[in-house]
Amino acid sequence: MPYINLKLVGKLNKEQKKKIAEEFSDTLLRVAGKPKESLYLVIDEVNGENWAKGDKFFG
């Protein structure tokens, strides 16, 4: 059972989330032979005020 937790700064629309799920599940099927229905994907949309790289905040 593959589990992916994708974290990103900002918001995605429903179509973008659907496309990401399709792409991840296609890749896992092609590369690892995992059936698409076995994938669990969680998309965490993080506010830029809560995300930094080094001492630089994205928000």
HUTAZI-V150452 format. One record per residue. N is the residue number from 1. RES is the residue in one small letter. PSI is psi in whole degrees, -180 to 180 (999 if undefined). Layout:
n=(N & N)
res=(RES & RES)
psi=(PSI & PSI)
//
This chain:
n=(1 & 2 & 3 & 4 & 5 & 6 & 7 & 8 & 9 & 10 & 11 & 12 & 13 & 14 & 15 & 16 & 17 & 18 & 19 & 20 & 21 & 22 & 23 & 24 & 25 & 26 & 27 & 28 & 29 & 30 & 31 & 32 & 33 & 34 & 35 & 36 & 37 & 38 & 39 & 40 & 41 & 42 & 43 & 44 & 45 & 46 & 47 & 48 & 49 & 50 & 51 & 52 & 53 & 54 & 55 & 56 & 57 & 58 & 59)
res=(m & p & y & i & n & l & k & l & v & g & k & l & n & k & e & q & k & k & k & i & a & e & e & f & s & d & t & l & l & r & v & a & g & k & p & k & e & s & l & y & l & v & i & d & e & v & n & g & e & n & w & a & k & g & d & k & f & f & g)
psi=(101 & 139 & 125 & 132 & 105 & 122 & 136 & 157 & 129 & -171 & 147 & 150 & 173 & -41 & -40 & -43 & -42 & -44 & -41 & -45 & -42 & -45 & -44 & -45 & -38 & -44 & -45 & -36 & -49 & -44 & -42 & -4 & 20 & 128 & 145 & -38 & -7 & -10 & 132 & 126 & 127 & 128 & 115 & 115 & 112 & 134 & 137 & -25 & -15 & 16 & 129 & 156 & 114 & -128 & 15 & 117 & 146 & -17 & 999)
//
